[in-house]
Amino acid sequence: MSSQPVMLEPSQDAVLRWRGQVLRDARERAGLTQRELARVMSVSRATVAEAELGADLRHSTLQRYLDTLVSLSPRRLLLPSESEPPTTSAPVWGCWREVAGFVVSRVRRRLGSGDEPDLEVEGIRSFGGDLADPTHRRSVMQAVFRGDRAVLASRCRADEDQPGTKLEFDDATGRHELVLPSDWQDGLSYRKWSPDPVVPDEGTLAFTPGYPVELLELRVQLGERIDEAEARYRAWPGGPALREQDLADFLRPGGTEVRRNGGELEIDLSYPQLFVTHEIAWKPEDEESEFQSEGLRAVELHSVGEETESEPEEPSGLAGVIRRARVHVGLSQRGLAGRLGVSPTTVHNTELGKDPRSSTLQLYLRELQHLSPEELFSGSEPERSATHRELWEHYRQLYGMEAEEESKELILAEDGWAEALYTTRRLRSLVDRRQGLQISYASAPLDASAPPDEIEQEGPEEEWDDEFRTRFLRRPDGQAIHQLSFSNEATRRGVSYTRRVSQASRFAMKARDVPEGRNATEGQSFAAAFPVRRLVVAASFPKTYWPRKITARVTPTFPVGPEHDEELARMHGQRLQLRRYRRQRRIVLSVEEPLIGVQYALTWSLP
């Protein structure tokens, strides 16, 4: 017997009408008609029309909406919420798959597992390209490789990357293995072994996908210490500079549990968000948990396969989520039904895998308060690819910040030495950050001949942030980092600043100055560190100098073939503008709504 729709209270009815408006706005933002959306979702046009009028949709229909429209999240579908970070969006993931031209079935990152590789990349297969093509194949290999790319390139130039071969070599970062199958349809695989690290009592294991991955697995070997450890899944955008903005409870799979399997901590993430850092964090249990003091929710460790004697085998999918949530609070199906105000059959059918309506899901969320909307839905293959506008807006919401403009101007002298001037205008936070906002920039290592970067606030002095601070750090690998810190109040209204890097680099000015074997071209590139409405890349030349040929390039931050660069440029359309000012000896590339994960470059041929 199938469950009947739950009679809606007026407040629930208002939620459904509000959701109908959300669905209509999301469809219009994607530039789709009701008929076009229905075709992509494989539903009738009547279903889309009724949904926008406030119909009480089934769970499966809500899942189709999430897989199709970028701006939707489980929370916005089930609970009135005007501003929530987006989930891991299938259309966004699908867009990056098309840009990359390849996809990876599984990435497994390990820590402290003895002789096993600490990184495995399996099922590297082409999408929109052919791995039999050496150029495309080598671009894909460079994209997944985590070592000295010059070493890999030398092996490829020697034509050692042939079908059915295995490339094995060592470099300063560890031992590497690339397996090339006899049939390219089977996909490549890559493994890396690093020197065995000591697993600390407290730490993190992280991975930031820079290319499309279907499944990300993180594994930490703690051995006997695991029984005394707290652990949780954490995620943040933009790298450690924005680490205080934890997105783990919003990204799908939201609220991901850290599992205990023997002496290992494990998490598995389907279709993980690109350019977002995903990690397991752990520490010994104590009375003053760091996770709790930071306002973070410590995750209870669950043993793999653990069952209670009174419960049947655990179902999968939504049914399993509901059952686990019920067991967690110690209720029987009849007891939970009493709290929900529905028949026991409704709960029983949900745990059998029946397709509940959204009103029933809202009741579960109301009574099982530890259950999050994100846990009720799963990642899946994308139904469509996101548009440029959807992609930009997605990362704007995800990062919770934007700037009106960020620019980089290269100022060349006659001897080829250049300084770089970076300007950020009206950077503002869209969310409250209790500890303010901290931005990190990579900086050239300092030496006796290079003056330090000059960092100053911009704009009217009355708009400056009195709590503005700068800090210079040097990583163990020698990389120099500049940290800029602003108060929460200042970033809510907007902050502006400049960074001047003197003698940033030296450029060749004539073709005769270029070493033999190198192209007689120069250039510079710039990638947005956070969402900005306009990005500018410019170069100013000496009064007596003008290059021969000036071009603009748009490339992902991971290597792909030239045909995919062209597709990415077409995707930008009129947002790219290249201007030449010969009288001023200046060239400018401006980009409206530049994308995260994309490099924008100016190049010129030498006279």
C-alpha positions as CSV (number, residue, x, y, z in Angstrom):
1,M,0.0,0.0,0.0
2,S,1.5,3.3,-1.0
3,S,1.7,6.3,1.3
4,Q,-0.8,9.1,0.9
5,P,0.2,12.7,0.6
6,V,0.4,14.5,3.9
7,M,-2.3,17.1,4.5
8,L,-0.5,20.4,4.5
9,E,-0.8,23.1,7.2
10,P,-1.0,26.7,6.0
11,S,2.6,27.2,6.9
12,Q,3.6,24.2,4.9
13,D,1.5,25.5,2.0
14,A,3.4,28.8,2.2
15,V,6.7,26.9,2.0
16,L,5.5,25.1,-1.2
17,R,4.5,28.4,-2.8
18,W,7.8,30.0,-1.9
19,R,9.6,26.9,-3.4
20,G,7.6,27.3,-6.6
21,Q,9.0,30.8,-6.9
22,V,12.5,29.5,-6.2
23,L,12.2,26.9,-9.0
24,R,10.9,29.4,-11.5
25,D,13.8,31.8,-10.7
26,A,16.3,29.0,-11.1
27,R,14.9,28.0,-14.4
28,E,14.8,31.5,-15.8
29,R,18.4,32.1,-14.5
30,A,19.4,29.1,-16.6
31,G,17.7,30.6,-19.6
32,L,15.3,27.6,-20.1
33,T,11.6,27.5,-20.9
34,Q,9.4,25.1,-19.0
35,R,9.3,22.9,-22.0
36,E,13.1,22.8,-22.4
37,L,13.6,22.1,-18.7
38,A,11.1,19.3,-18.8
39,R,12.9,17.7,-21.7
40,V,16.3,17.9,-19.9
41,M,14.7,16.5,-16.7
42,S,12.8,13.8,-18.6
43,V,9.5,14.8,-17.1
44,S,6.3,16.3,-18.5
45,R,5.9,20.1,-19.0
46,A,2.9,19.8,-16.7
47,T,5.2,18.6,-13.9
48,V,7.4,21.7,-14.3
49,A,4.4,24.0,-14.5
50,E,2.7,22.5,-11.4
51,A,6.0,22.6,-9.5
52,E,6.3,26.4,-10.1
53,L,2.7,26.8,-8.8
54,G,3.7,25.0,-5.5
55,A,3.0,21.3,-6.1
56,D,4.1,18.9,-3.3
57,L,6.8,17.1,-5.4
58,R,8.2,13.7,-4.9
59,H,11.7,13.2,-3.7
60,S,12.8,11.8,-7.1
61,T,11.5,15.0,-8.8
62,L,13.4,17.2,-6.4
63,Q,16.5,15.1,-7.1
64,R,16.1,15.8,-10.8
65,Y,15.8,19.5,-10.1
66,L,19.1,19.4,-8.1
67,D,20.8,17.6,-10.9
68,T,19.7,20.1,-13.5
69,L,19.6,23.6,-12.1
70,V,22.8,25.1,-10.6
71,S,21.4,27.6,-8.2
72,L,19.3,25.1,-6.2
73,S,20.4,23.4,-3.0
74,P,18.6,20.8,-0.8
75,R,18.1,23.4,1.9
76,R,16.5,25.9,-0.5
77,L,14.2,23.1,-1.8
78,L,12.9,22.0,1.6
79,L,13.3,25.0,4.0
80,P,12.7,28.7,3.4
81,S,16.1,30.2,3.1
82,E,17.1,33.3,1.2
83,S,20.9,32.8,1.2
84,E,22.6,29.5,1.5
85,P,25.9,28.2,-0.1
86,P,25.2,26.0,-3.1
87,T,25.7,22.3,-3.0
88,T,28.0,20.3,-5.2
89,S,26.2,21.0,-8.5
90,A,26.0,18.3,-11.1
91,P,25.7,20.9,-14.0
92,V,28.8,22.7,-12.7
93,W,30.7,19.4,-12.5
94,G,29.5,18.6,-16.0
95,C,30.7,21.9,-17.4
96,W,34.2,21.3,-16.1
97,R,34.1,17.8,-17.6
98,E,33.5,19.3,-21.0
99,V,36.2,22.0,-20.5
100,A,38.8,19.4,-19.4
101,G,38.0,16.8,-22.1
102,F,38.7,14.0,-19.6
103,V,37.2,12.6,-16.4
104,V,38.6,10.5,-13.5
105,S,36.7,7.6,-12.0
106,R,38.4,7.6,-8.6
107,V,41.0,9.5,-6.6
108,R,42.2,7.9,-3.4
109,R,44.4,9.9,-1.1
110,R,46.1,8.0,1.8
111,L,48.2,8.9,4.8
112,G,50.3,6.4,6.8
113,S,49.4,3.2,4.9
114,G,52.9,1.7,4.6
115,D,53.9,0.5,1.2
116,E,50.6,1.5,-0.5
117,P,50.7,4.6,-2.7
118,D,49.6,7.8,-1.0
119,L,47.8,8.9,-4.2
120,E,45.9,6.8,-6.7
121,V,44.2,8.2,-9.7
122,E,42.2,5.5,-11.5
123,G,40.0,5.4,-14.6
124,I,41.4,8.5,-16.4
125,R,39.4,8.4,-19.6
126,S,38.8,10.9,-22.4
127,F,35.6,12.9,-22.7
128,G,35.4,14.8,-26.0
129,G,38.9,13.8,-27.0
130,D,41.0,10.8,-27.9
131,L,43.7,9.4,-25.7
132,A,45.3,7.8,-28.8
133,D,46.2,11.4,-29.8
134,P,49.6,12.0,-28.2
135,T,49.0,15.7,-27.7
136,H,45.7,15.2,-25.8
137,R,47.1,12.1,-23.9
138,R,50.1,14.1,-22.7
139,S,48.0,17.0,-21.6
140,V,45.8,14.7,-19.5
141,M,48.9,13.0,-18.0
142,Q,50.3,16.4,-17.1
143,A,47.0,17.4,-15.4
144,V,46.9,14.4,-13.0
145,F,50.7,14.2,-12.4
146,R,51.9,15.3,-9.0
147,G,55.6,15.7,-9.5
148,D,58.3,17.3,-11.6
149,R,56.5,17.8,-14.9
150,A,59.7,18.4,-16.8
151,V,60.7,14.8,-16.0
152,L,57.4,13.5,-17.3
153,A,57.7,15.7,-20.4
154,S,61.1,14.2,-21.2
155,R,59.7,10.7,-21.1
156,C,56.9,11.6,-23.4
157,R,59.2,13.4,-25.9
158,A,61.1,10.1,-26.1
159,D,57.8,8.4,-27.1
160,E,57.9,6.1,-24.1
161,D,54.2,6.8,-23.5
162,Q,52.9,4.0,-25.8
163,P,49.9,1.7,-25.4
164,G,50.4,-1.2,-22.9
165,T,53.5,0.4,-21.3
166,K,54.2,1.5,-17.7
167,L,56.2,4.6,-16.9
168,E,58.1,4.4,-13.6
169,F,60.5,7.0,-12.3
170,D,61.6,8.9,-9.2
171,D,62.0,12.6,-8.6
172,A,62.4,14.9,-5.6
173,T,58.7,14.5,-4.7
174,G,58.6,10.7,-4.6
175,R,58.1,7.6,-6.8
176,H,55.6,7.7,-9.7
177,E,53.9,5.1,-11.9
178,L,51.8,5.8,-14.9
179,V,50.0,2.8,-16.5
180,L,48.9,3.1,-20.1
181,P,46.5,0.4,-21.3
182,S,46.6,-1.5,-24.5
183,D,43.1,-0.2,-25.2
184,W,42.7,3.5,-24.6
185,Q,39.0,3.0,-23.8
186,D,40.1,1.3,-20.5
187,G,41.6,4.6,-19.3
188,L,45.0,5.5,-17.7
189,S,46.0,5.2,-14.1
190,Y,48.5,7.0,-12.0
191,R,50.1,6.3,-8.6
192,K,52.5,8.1,-6.4
193,W,54.5,7.0,-3.4
194,S,56.0,9.6,-1.1
195,P,58.5,9.0,1.7
196,D,56.5,7.5,4.6
197,P,55.3,10.4,6.7
198,V,54.8,10.2,10.5
199,V,51.0,10.5,11.2
200,P,50.6,13.0,14.0
201,D,48.1,12.7,16.8
202,E,46.4,15.8,15.4
203,G,46.2,16.8,11.8
204,T,44.4,16.9,8.4
205,L,44.5,15.0,5.1
206,A,43.2,17.1,2.3
207,F,42.7,17.1,-1.5
208,T,41.6,19.9,-3.8
209,P,40.2,18.5,-7.1
210,G,41.5,20.6,-10.0
211,Y,39.8,18.3,-12.6
212,P,36.5,16.4,-12.7
213,V,36.5,13.4,-10.3
214,E,33.6,11.0,-9.9
215,L,34.6,9.6,-6.5
216,L,37.1,11.1,-4.0
217,E,38.3,8.8,-1.2
218,L,40.3,10.0,1.8
219,R,42.0,7.5,4.1
220,V,44.0,8.1,7.3
221,Q,45.8,5.2,9.1
222,L,45.7,5.9,12.8
223,G,45.9,2.4,14.1
224,E,45.0,1.8,17.7
225,R,44.8,5.6,18.3
226,I,41.6,5.7,16.4
227,D,39.4,4.8,19.4
228,E,40.7,8.0,21.1
229,A,40.2,10.4,18.2
230,E,37.6,12.8,17.1
231,A,37.3,13.4,13.4
232,R,35.2,15.3,10.9
233,Y,34.9,16.2,7.3
234,R,35.7,19.8,6.4
235,A,35.7,21.8,3.2
236,W,36.4,25.4,2.3
237,P,36.8,27.4,-0.9
238,G,39.8,29.4,-2.0
239,G,42.4,27.5,0.0
240,P,43.4,28.0,3.6
241,A,42.9,31.8,3.4
242,L,39.2,31.2,3.8
243,R,39.4,28.2,6.1
244,E,37.1,29.7,8.7
245,Q,34.2,29.4,6.2
246,D,33.5,25.7,6.6
247,L,31.2,24.4,3.9
248,A,31.0,20.7,4.9
249,D,27.4,21.0,6.1
250,F,26.3,22.6,2.8
251,L,28.2,20.7,0.1
252,R,26.7,17.5,-1.1
253,P,27.3,15.0,0.4
254,G,26.6,17.4,3.3
255,G,27.4,16.2,6.8
256,T,29.5,13.4,5.5
257,E,30.3,10.9,8.2
258,V,33.9,9.9,8.9
259,R,33.8,6.1,9.1
260,R,36.1,3.9,11.1
261,N,37.3,0.8,9.3
262,G,39.8,-1.2,11.3
263,G,42.6,1.3,12.1
264,E,41.5,3.8,9.3
265,L,39.4,6.9,9.1
266,E,37.5,7.1,5.8
267,I,35.3,9.4,3.8
268,D,34.0,9.0,0.3
269,L,32.7,12.0,-1.7
270,S,30.8,11.6,-5.0
271,Y,31.3,14.2,-7.7
272,P,33.4,16.5,-5.3
273,Q,33.3,20.2,-5.9
274,L,36.2,21.5,-8.1
275,F,38.6,24.1,-6.6
276,V,37.3,23.3,-3.1
277,T,39.6,21.7,-0.5
278,H,38.1,18.6,1.0
279,E,39.7,17.1,4.1
280,I,39.5,14.7,7.1
281,A,40.6,16.5,10.3
282,W,41.3,14.6,13.5
283,K,42.6,15.2,17.0
284,P,42.6,13.3,20.3
285,E,39.5,13.5,22.4
286,D,39.6,15.8,25.4
287,E,37.3,17.9,27.4
288,E,38.0,21.1,25.4
289,S,37.6,19.9,21.9
290,E,39.1,22.2,19.3
291,F,36.2,21.3,17.0
292,Q,33.7,22.4,19.5
293,S,35.6,25.6,20.5
294,E,35.7,26.7,16.8
295,G,32.0,26.2,16.5
296,L,32.5,23.1,14.4
297,R,30.4,19.9,14.9
298,A,32.6,16.9,15.8
299,V,31.5,13.8,13.9
300,E,30.8,10.6,15.7
301,L,33.0,7.8,14.3
302,H,30.9,5.0,12.8
303,S,32.2,1.5,12.4
304,V,31.8,0.1,8.9
305,G,29.1,-2.6,8.9
306,E,28.0,-1.9,12.5
307,E,24.4,-3.0,13.1
308,T,22.0,-3.4,16.1
309,E,20.5,-6.8,16.7
310,S,16.9,-5.5,16.6
311,E,17.2,-3.9,13.1
312,P,17.2,-5.5,9.7
313,E,19.9,-5.0,7.1
314,E,20.4,-1.4,6.4
315,P,18.9,-0.1,3.1
316,S,20.7,2.2,0.8
317,G,20.0,5.7,-0.5
318,L,17.3,7.9,1.1
319,A,15.8,4.9,2.8
320,G,19.0,4.2,4.7
321,V,19.5,7.9,5.6
322,I,16.0,8.0,7.2
323,R,16.5,4.7,9.0
324,R,19.8,5.7,10.5
325,A,18.4,9.0,11.6
326,R,15.5,7.2,13.3
327,V,17.7,4.7,15.0
328,H,20.0,7.5,16.1
329,V,17.3,9.0,18.3
330,G,16.1,5.5,19.6
331,L,12.7,5.5,18.0
332,S,10.8,2.6,16.4
333,Q,9.0,3.2,13.1
334,R,5.7,3.5,15.0
335,G,7.2,5.9,17.5
336,L,8.6,8.2,14.8
337,A,5.2,8.1,12.9
338,G,3.5,9.3,16.1
339,R,5.8,12.3,16.3
340,L,5.4,13.1,12.6
341,G,1.6,12.8,12.8
342,V,1.5,10.2,10.0
343,S,0.7,6.5,9.8
344,P,3.4,3.9,10.6
345,T,3.0,2.8,6.9
346,T,4.4,6.1,5.7
347,V,7.6,5.6,7.7
348,H,7.8,1.9,6.8
349,N,7.4,2.6,3.1
350,T,10.0,5.4,3.1
351,E,12.5,2.9,4.7
352,L,11.6,0.4,2.0
353,G,12.6,2.8,-0.7
354,K,9.3,4.4,-1.7
355,D,9.3,7.9,-3.1
356,P,8.1,10.3,-0.4
357,R,6.7,13.7,-1.1
358,S,8.5,16.9,0.0
359,S,6.0,17.6,2.7
360,T,6.9,14.3,4.3
361,L,10.6,15.1,4.1
362,Q,9.9,18.4,5.8
363,L,8.3,16.5,8.7
364,Y,11.4,14.3,9.0
365,L,13.6,17.4,9.2
366,R,11.4,19.0,11.8
367,E,11.4,16.0,14.1
368,L,14.9,14.6,13.5
369,Q,16.8,17.8,14.1
370,H,20.3,16.3,13.6
371,L,19.3,15.4,10.0
372,S,20.3,17.9,7.4
373,P,18.5,18.5,4.0
374,E,21.8,17.7,2.2
375,E,21.8,14.2,3.5
376,L,18.4,13.5,1.8
377,F,19.9,13.8,-1.7
378,S,22.8,12.2,-3.6
379,G,25.2,13.3,-6.3
380,S,24.6,12.0,-9.8
381,E,25.6,12.4,-13.4
382,P,24.8,15.9,-14.7
383,E,21.7,16.3,-16.8
384,R,23.2,19.4,-18.5
385,S,26.2,21.7,-18.3
386,A,26.1,25.0,-16.5
387,T,26.3,28.2,-18.5
388,H,29.0,30.8,-17.9
389,R,26.6,33.0,-15.9
390,E,25.5,30.1,-13.7
391,L,29.1,29.0,-13.1
392,W,30.1,32.5,-12.0
393,E,27.1,32.9,-9.7
394,H,27.7,29.5,-8.3
395,Y,31.2,30.2,-7.1
396,R,30.1,33.7,-5.9
397,Q,27.6,32.1,-3.5
398,L,30.1,29.3,-2.6
399,Y,32.9,31.7,-1.7
400,G,30.5,34.1,0.0
401,M,32.4,37.1,-1.4
402,E,33.0,39.2,-4.5
403,A,35.0,42.2,-5.8
404,E,34.1,44.8,-8.3
405,E,37.4,44.5,-10.1
406,E,40.8,42.9,-9.7
407,S,43.6,44.0,-12.1
408,K,47.3,43.2,-12.8
409,E,49.4,45.7,-14.8
410,L,52.8,44.8,-15.9
411,I,55.1,47.8,-16.4
412,L,58.2,47.0,-18.5
413,A,61.3,49.1,-18.7
414,E,63.7,49.3,-21.7
415,D,66.1,46.7,-20.2
416,G,63.2,44.2,-19.8
417,W,62.8,44.4,-16.0
418,A,59.2,44.8,-15.0
419,E,57.2,45.5,-11.9
420,A,53.7,44.4,-11.4
421,L,50.9,46.5,-9.9
422,Y,47.9,44.5,-8.5
423,T,44.7,46.4,-7.6
424,T,41.6,45.0,-5.9
425,R,38.5,47.3,-5.8
426,R,35.5,46.9,-3.5
427,L,36.2,43.4,-2.2
428,R,33.2,42.6,0.1
429,S,32.0,39.6,2.0
430,L,28.4,38.4,1.5
431,V,28.4,36.6,4.8
432,D,29.4,37.5,8.4
433,R,32.9,36.4,9.3
434,R,33.4,36.6,13.0
435,Q,37.2,36.7,12.7
436,G,37.2,39.0,9.7
437,L,38.6,38.1,6.3
438,Q,42.1,36.9,5.6
439,I,43.4,36.7,2.0
440,S,46.7,35.0,1.1
441,Y,48.8,35.7,-2.0
442,A,51.9,33.9,-3.2
443,S,54.9,36.3,-3.4
444,A,58.3,36.0,-5.0
445,P,61.0,34.9,-2.5
446,L,62.9,37.9,-1.1
447,D,66.6,38.4,-1.7
448,A,69.0,41.2,-1.2
449,S,68.3,42.7,-4.7
450,A,64.5,42.6,-4.6
451,P,62.6,45.1,-2.4
452,P,59.6,43.8,-0.5
453,D,56.1,44.0,-1.9
454,E,54.3,47.3,-1.2
455,I,50.8,46.8,0.1
456,E,48.5,49.8,0.7
457,Q,44.8,50.4,1.1
458,E,43.0,52.2,-1.8
459,G,40.1,54.7,-2.0
460,P,39.0,57.5,0.3
461,E,40.9,57.4,3.6
462,E,37.6,57.6,5.5
463,E,36.7,54.2,4.0
464,W,40.0,52.5,5.2
465,D,40.0,49.6,7.6
466,D,41.7,50.6,10.9
467,E,42.2,46.9,11.6
468,F,44.0,46.2,8.3
469,R,47.1,44.1,8.8
470,T,49.7,42.5,6.6
471,R,51.9,39.5,7.4
472,F,54.8,37.9,5.4
473,L,55.3,34.1,5.8
474,R,57.6,31.6,4.2
475,R,56.5,28.0,3.8
476,P,58.9,25.1,4.3
477,D,59.2,24.6,0.5
478,G,60.5,28.2,0.2
479,Q,57.3,29.7,-1.2
480,A,56.7,33.2,0.2
481,I,53.2,34.2,1.2
482,H,51.6,37.6,2.0
483,Q,48.6,37.5,4.2
484,L,46.2,40.5,4.3
485,S,43.7,40.7,7.1
486,F,40.5,42.8,7.2
487,S,37.8,43.3,9.8
488,N,34.4,41.8,9.3
489,E,32.8,45.3,9.4
490,A,35.1,46.6,6.7
491,T,34.6,43.7,4.3
492,R,30.8,43.9,4.7
493,R,31.0,47.4,3.2
494,G,33.9,46.7,0.8
495,V,37.7,47.2,0.9
496,S,40.2,48.2,-1.8
497,Y,44.0,47.8,-1.9
498,T,47.0,47.6,-4.1
499,R,50.1,45.4,-4.1
500,R,53.2,46.5,-6.0
501,V,55.9,43.9,-6.8
502,S,59.1,45.6,-7.9
503,Q,61.3,43.8,-10.3
504,A,58.8,41.0,-10.6
505,S,60.5,39.4,-13.5
506,R,62.7,40.1,-16.6
507,F,61.3,39.8,-20.1
508,A,63.0,39.4,-23.5
509,M,62.6,42.5,-25.6
510,K,63.9,41.3,-29.0
511,A,63.7,38.0,-30.8
512,R,67.5,37.8,-30.8
513,D,67.5,37.7,-27.0
514,V,65.5,34.4,-26.9
515,P,67.5,31.2,-26.5
516,E,67.5,28.9,-29.5
517,G,64.7,26.5,-29.5
518,R,62.3,28.8,-27.6
519,N,59.4,30.7,-29.2
520,A,60.0,34.4,-29.7
521,T,57.0,35.4,-27.6
522,E,56.4,36.8,-24.1
523,G,53.3,37.3,-22.0
524,Q,51.7,37.3,-18.6
525,S,48.6,35.7,-17.1
526,F,46.3,36.3,-14.2
527,A,43.7,34.1,-12.5
528,A,41.0,35.3,-10.1
529,A,41.6,34.1,-6.5
530,F,37.9,34.8,-5.7
531,P,34.8,35.8,-7.6
532,V,35.2,39.3,-9.2
533,R,32.9,41.1,-11.6
534,R,35.7,42.3,-13.8
535,L,39.3,41.2,-14.2
536,V,41.9,43.2,-16.1
537,V,45.3,42.0,-17.4
538,A,47.4,44.8,-18.8
539,A,51.0,45.5,-20.0
540,S,52.7,48.8,-20.5
541,F,55.7,49.0,-22.8
542,P,58.6,51.6,-23.0
543,K,57.9,54.6,-25.3
544,T,60.0,53.3,-28.1
545,Y,58.7,49.8,-28.0
546,W,55.8,48.0,-29.6
547,P,55.4,44.2,-30.0
548,R,54.6,42.5,-33.3
549,K,51.5,40.4,-32.6
550,I,49.2,40.6,-29.6
551,T,46.8,37.8,-28.6
552,A,44.6,36.8,-25.7
553,R,44.3,33.3,-24.3
554,V,41.9,31.6,-22.0
555,T,43.0,28.3,-20.4
556,P,42.0,26.2,-17.4
557,T,44.4,26.0,-14.5
558,F,44.9,22.3,-15.4
559,P,46.5,21.4,-18.8
560,V,44.1,20.5,-21.7
561,G,44.4,20.5,-25.4
562,P,44.1,23.6,-27.7
563,E,40.6,22.5,-28.9
564,H,39.3,22.7,-25.3
565,D,40.9,26.2,-24.9
566,E,38.9,27.3,-27.9
567,E,35.7,25.9,-26.4
568,L,36.4,27.8,-23.1
569,A,37.0,31.0,-25.1
570,R,33.7,30.5,-27.0
571,M,31.9,30.0,-23.7
572,H,33.1,33.4,-22.6
573,G,31.7,35.1,-25.7
574,Q,31.6,38.9,-25.6
575,R,32.9,38.9,-22.0
576,L,36.4,39.0,-23.3
577,Q,37.7,42.3,-24.7
578,L,41.2,42.8,-26.0
579,R,42.2,46.5,-26.6
580,R,45.5,47.9,-28.1
581,Y,46.5,51.5,-27.2
582,R,49.5,52.0,-29.4
583,R,49.9,55.7,-28.6
584,Q,50.0,54.9,-24.9
585,R,52.1,51.7,-25.6
586,R,49.6,49.7,-23.6
587,I,47.5,46.6,-24.2
588,V,44.6,45.5,-22.0
589,L,42.5,42.3,-21.7
590,S,39.3,42.8,-19.7
591,V,37.0,39.9,-18.7
592,E,33.5,40.3,-17.3
593,E,32.7,37.7,-14.6
594,P,35.9,35.7,-14.9
595,L,35.7,32.1,-13.8
596,I,37.5,30.4,-10.9
597,G,40.0,27.9,-12.2
598,V,40.7,29.8,-15.4
599,Q,43.9,31.6,-16.4
600,Y,43.6,34.8,-18.6
601,A,46.7,35.6,-20.5
602,L,48.1,38.3,-22.8
603,T,50.9,37.2,-25.2
604,W,52.9,39.1,-27.7
605,S,55.5,38.3,-30.4
606,L,58.9,39.9,-30.1
607,P,60.2,42.3,-32.9
